[in-house]
Amino acid sequence: MRRSLRTTVALIVAATLLFTVAGLAAAVWLLTRNTLMRSVDASLVSRIQAGIFLTPPDEENIPFVRPPIPGQPTVIVDAVLGDGEVYDIDTQFSDLPADAADVEIALSPPGTSAFSTRVTPSGETVRVYTVAVVEGAAARAIRSLEETQSNLVQLATILVLGGGVAVVVGAGAGVLAVRRSTNPLVEVAGAVSALSRGERDAQPPRAGRGAPREVVDVVDATTALQRELARSQAQQEQLVQDAGHELRTPLASLRANVQFAARTVTDETTAQSLSAAQSELDELGRLVEELLALAARDEQAREIVELDIVGAAQAAARRSMRRWSRTVTVEVPDEPIVMRIDPIGLAEMLGNCLDNAMKFTPQEAPVVLAVSSDDMNVTLDVRDGGPGIAEEERAAVLERFHRTADARGLPGSGLGLSIVARAVAVADGELELGEAPEGGLLVRIVLPRQG
């Protein structure tokens, strides 16, 4: 399923804000962390520089350290001897044992130093500054990082919450802006869909104040197209109606004259020519009636009456059998199916479906008209044993005057199924073309039961 433009833009805005805010938050957190760690390191160096006096320890020379400067953070100072022993030289002491790095610095020349972050046996995280003071001994300045880490956790919490709020607010503002900008496009889609359904009175789309220029251009172009198509369709339908009505009278007169001549002619060749002419006039008359029926779909709504669908189907089958001089198998329930429907529209559906099946089905192949129903719908199936219609052409044959390649050599106008489709749409039904069990085309009409 494709995402809408609104969803796509909203996701892009949200993702952009998320990455931007996350990047800024990470940068702020890392900068703050580095600043705090530099401050801790500076306090450790300052404490060592405040005064450490170490001599090779013995019973007479006891190392000592000057007291810390009041107001400064608590920094514990001790000594690490070359053999790894930790010597407390401060009034406070830590339980941090010496590691290999401390011993290496104690055995290094005076002035050698290094910073490290460790965890004491009690689980406290500390920062350690180790510096060689005299040969064989080093001083360590130790400061707890608990407060620093607590501050960093609080900062991370603030950044996450603030960033989340910023992303939500920014994405919401972006969605609102996109929705406002694309509302006219939604109206454009609705107007185009209405045009495709043949609704000439559909409201044209409108672009509100502040809509982007490109959207306004699309709306204006769609509105102009909608008006032009409606005008063209009205002219076309009026032309069909006028032409159909004007053709009826001369066709009736011409048919009567041909029929009279056919009854009085004695020459066999002339009789055959008149019979062929009468067949062509009948086909032309059917074409005129189909054109008028198609145009009438857009006229004022016809009367809706209660009708027995079973009886109507049987009557349509009888008419088709008389017209085509062949059998139609009728499959209907024993009980009548009564529903409210336009009887002319129903006759158009059944008649055109049966005519279509008769026209393309060989004489020996079956044609079936089946009626079924449930509590919600009535289903009309017309099945035949003809060549059927390829799946890729089934949508096209519902358009006016469209004929498949197999049908172009046969009589017909290409209007039958389009008339059926229009009648089904007016009845709020559904039309489906498929493959019949008999091997040909299945035309299924599903009509909703009313009342």
JOJO-V138741 format. One record per residue. PSI is psi as a letter, one per 40 degrees, with the letter a starting at -180 (NA if undefined). D_FIRST is the distance of its C-alpha to the first C-alpha in whole Angstrom. Layout:
# JOJO-V138741
psi:PSI d_first:D_FIRST
psi:PSI d_first:D_FIRST
This chain:
# JOJO-V138741
psi:h d_first:0
psi:i d_first:4
psi:i d_first:7
psi:i d_first:9
psi:d d_first:13
psi:d d_first:14
psi:d d_first:12
psi:d d_first:13
psi:d d_first:16
psi:d d_first:17
psi:d d_first:16
psi:d d_first:18
psi:d d_first:21
psi:d d_first:21
psi:d d_first:21
psi:d d_first:24
psi:d d_first:26
psi:d d_first:25
psi:d d_first:26
psi:d d_first:29
psi:d d_first:30
psi:d d_first:30
psi:d d_first:32
psi:d d_first:35
psi:d d_first:35
psi:d d_first:36
psi:d d_first:38
psi:d d_first:40
psi:d d_first:40
psi:d d_first:42
psi:d d_first:44
psi:d d_first:45
psi:d d_first:46
psi:d d_first:48
psi:d d_first:50
psi:d d_first:51
psi:d d_first:51
psi:d d_first:54
psi:d d_first:55
psi:d d_first:56
psi:d d_first:57
psi:d d_first:60
psi:d d_first:61
psi:d d_first:62
psi:d d_first:64
psi:d d_first:65
psi:d d_first:67
psi:d d_first:68
psi:e d_first:70
psi:d d_first:71
psi:g d_first:74
psi:h d_first:74
psi:h d_first:77
psi:h d_first:77
psi:i d_first:80
psi:h d_first:80
psi:h d_first:81
psi:a d_first:84
psi:d d_first:86
psi:d d_first:87
psi:h d_first:84
psi:h d_first:82
psi:i d_first:78
psi:i d_first:77
psi:i d_first:75
psi:i d_first:75
psi:i d_first:73
psi:i d_first:70
psi:h d_first:70
psi:i d_first:69
psi:e d_first:66
psi:i d_first:64
psi:i d_first:62
psi:h d_first:63
psi:h d_first:63
psi:h d_first:65
psi:h d_first:68
psi:i d_first:69
psi:i d_first:70
psi:h d_first:69
psi:i d_first:72
psi:d d_first:72
psi:e d_first:72
psi:e d_first:69
psi:h d_first:71
psi:h d_first:70
psi:h d_first:72
psi:h d_first:72
psi:e d_first:74
psi:i d_first:72
psi:d d_first:73
psi:i d_first:69
psi:i d_first:68
psi:i d_first:64
psi:f d_first:64
psi:h d_first:62
psi:i d_first:63
psi:i d_first:64
psi:a d_first:62
psi:d d_first:62
psi:d d_first:61
psi:d d_first:64
psi:d d_first:67
psi:d d_first:66
psi:d d_first:66
psi:d d_first:69
psi:e d_first:71
psi:i d_first:70
psi:i d_first:72
psi:i d_first:72
psi:e d_first:69
psi:h d_first:67
psi:i d_first:64
psi:i d_first:60
psi:i d_first:57
psi:i d_first:55
psi:h d_first:53
psi:i d_first:54
psi:h d_first:54
psi:i d_first:57
psi:d d_first:58
psi:e d_first:57
psi:e d_first:54
psi:h d_first:54
psi:h d_first:53
psi:i d_first:55
psi:h d_first:56
psi:h d_first:59
psi:h d_first:61
psi:h d_first:64
psi:h d_first:66
psi:h d_first:69
psi:d d_first:73
psi:i d_first:75
psi:h d_first:76
psi:e d_first:75
psi:i d_first:73
psi:i d_first:70
psi:i d_first:69
psi:h d_first:65
psi:h d_first:64
psi:h d_first:61
psi:h d_first:59
psi:i d_first:56
psi:e d_first:53
psi:d d_first:52
psi:d d_first:52
psi:d d_first:50
psi:d d_first:47
psi:d d_first:47
psi:d d_first:47
psi:d d_first:44
psi:d d_first:42
psi:d d_first:43
psi:d d_first:42
psi:d d_first:38
psi:d d_first:38
psi:d d_first:38
psi:d d_first:36
psi:d d_first:33
psi:d d_first:34
psi:d d_first:34
psi:d d_first:31
psi:d d_first:29
psi:d d_first:30
psi:d d_first:30
psi:d d_first:26
psi:d d_first:25
psi:d d_first:28
psi:d d_first:26
psi:d d_first:23
psi:d d_first:23
psi:d d_first:25
psi:d d_first:23
psi:d d_first:20
psi:d d_first:23
psi:d d_first:24
psi:d d_first:20
psi:d d_first:20
psi:d d_first:23
psi:d d_first:23
psi:e d_first:20
psi:d d_first:21
psi:d d_first:22
psi:d d_first:19
psi:d d_first:18
psi:d d_first:21
psi:d d_first:21
psi:d d_first:18
psi:d d_first:19
psi:d d_first:22
psi:d d_first:21
psi:d d_first:19
psi:d d_first:23
psi:d d_first:24
psi:d d_first:22
psi:e d_first:23
psi:e d_first:27
psi:h d_first:27
psi:d d_first:30
psi:e d_first:31
psi:i d_first:28
psi:h d_first:28
psi:i d_first:28
psi:i d_first:26
psi:i d_first:28
psi:h d_first:28
psi:i d_first:29
psi:h d_first:32
psi:e d_first:31
psi:i d_first:28
psi:i d_first:27
psi:d d_first:29
psi:d d_first:26
psi:d d_first:24
psi:d d_first:28
psi:d d_first:28
psi:d d_first:25
psi:d d_first:26
psi:d d_first:29
psi:d d_first:28
psi:d d_first:26
psi:d d_first:29
psi:d d_first:31
psi:d d_first:29
psi:d d_first:28
psi:d d_first:32
psi:d d_first:33
psi:d d_first:31
psi:d d_first:32
psi:d d_first:36
psi:d d_first:35
psi:d d_first:34
psi:d d_first:37
psi:d d_first:39
psi:d d_first:38
psi:d d_first:38
psi:d d_first:41
psi:d d_first:42
psi:d d_first:41
psi:d d_first:43
psi:d d_first:46
psi:d d_first:46
psi:d d_first:46
psi:d d_first:48
psi:d d_first:51
psi:d d_first:50
psi:d d_first:51
psi:d d_first:55
psi:d d_first:56
psi:d d_first:54
psi:d d_first:55
psi:d d_first:59
psi:d d_first:58
psi:d d_first:57
psi:d d_first:60
psi:d d_first:62
psi:d d_first:61
psi:d d_first:61
psi:d d_first:65
psi:d d_first:66
psi:d d_first:64
psi:d d_first:66
psi:e d_first:70
psi:i d_first:69
psi:e d_first:71
psi:h d_first:70
psi:d d_first:67
psi:d d_first:66
psi:d d_first:65
psi:d d_first:64
psi:d d_first:61
psi:d d_first:60
psi:d d_first:60
psi:d d_first:58
psi:d d_first:56
psi:d d_first:56
psi:d d_first:55
psi:d d_first:52
psi:d d_first:51
psi:d d_first:52
psi:d d_first:50
psi:d d_first:47
psi:d d_first:47
psi:d d_first:48
psi:d d_first:45
psi:d d_first:43
psi:d d_first:44
psi:d d_first:43
psi:d d_first:40
psi:d d_first:40
psi:d d_first:41
psi:d d_first:39
psi:d d_first:36
psi:d d_first:37
psi:e d_first:38
psi:d d_first:35
psi:e d_first:35
psi:a d_first:38
psi:i d_first:39
psi:h d_first:38
psi:i d_first:40
psi:h d_first:41
psi:h d_first:40
psi:i d_first:42
psi:h d_first:42
psi:i d_first:42
psi:h d_first:42
psi:d d_first:39
psi:d d_first:41
psi:d d_first:44
psi:d d_first:42
psi:d d_first:41
psi:d d_first:44
psi:d d_first:46
psi:d d_first:43
psi:d d_first:43
psi:d d_first:47
psi:d d_first:47
psi:d d_first:45
psi:d d_first:47
psi:d d_first:50
psi:d d_first:48
psi:e d_first:47
psi:f d_first:50
psi:i d_first:48
psi:i d_first:47
psi:h d_first:44
psi:h d_first:43
psi:h d_first:42
psi:h d_first:40
psi:i d_first:41
psi:i d_first:41
psi:d d_first:45
psi:i d_first:44
psi:i d_first:43
psi:h d_first:40
psi:h d_first:40
psi:i d_first:38
psi:h d_first:38
psi:i d_first:37
psi:h d_first:38
psi:d d_first:40
psi:d d_first:40
psi:d d_first:36
psi:d d_first:37
psi:d d_first:39
psi:d d_first:37
psi:d d_first:34
psi:d d_first:37
psi:d d_first:39
psi:d d_first:37
psi:d d_first:35
psi:d d_first:38
psi:d d_first:40
psi:d d_first:37
psi:d d_first:37
psi:d d_first:41
psi:d d_first:41
psi:e d_first:39
psi:h d_first:40
psi:i d_first:43
psi:d d_first:46
psi:e d_first:46
psi:i d_first:42
psi:i d_first:41
psi:h d_first:40
psi:h d_first:38
psi:h d_first:38
psi:i d_first:36
psi:h d_first:36
psi:i d_first:34
psi:i d_first:33
psi:a d_first:32
psi:d d_first:33
psi:d d_first:30
psi:i d_first:29
psi:h d_first:32
psi:h d_first:31
psi:h d_first:32
psi:h d_first:32
psi:h d_first:34
psi:i d_first:34
psi:i d_first:36
psi:f d_first:37
psi:a d_first:37
psi:e d_first:35
psi:a d_first:31
psi:h d_first:29
psi:i d_first:26
psi:d d_first:23
psi:e d_first:22
psi:e d_first:25
psi:d d_first:24
psi:d d_first:22
psi:d d_first:25
psi:e d_first:27
psi:e d_first:27
psi:i d_first:27
psi:h d_first:31
psi:e d_first:34
psi:h d_first:31
psi:i d_first:33
psi:i d_first:32
psi:d d_first:34
psi:d d_first:36
psi:e d_first:37
psi:d d_first:38
psi:e d_first:42
psi:i d_first:42
psi:i d_first:43
psi:i d_first:40
psi:e d_first:39
psi:e d_first:35
psi:e d_first:35
psi:d d_first:35
psi:d d_first:31
psi:d d_first:30
psi:d d_first:33
psi:d d_first:31
psi:d d_first:28
psi:d d_first:29
psi:d d_first:31
psi:d d_first:29
psi:d d_first:27
psi:d d_first:30
psi:e d_first:30
psi:f d_first:27
psi:a d_first:26
psi:h d_first:24
psi:h d_first:24
psi:h d_first:23
psi:h d_first:25
psi:a d_first:25
psi:h d_first:28
psi:i d_first:31
psi:d d_first:33
psi:e d_first:36
psi:e d_first:34
psi:b d_first:33
psi:h d_first:31
psi:h d_first:30
psi:h d_first:29
psi:h d_first:28
psi:h d_first:28
psi:h d_first:27
psi:h d_first:29
psi:h d_first:29
psi:h d_first:32
psi:h d_first:34
psi:NA d_first:37
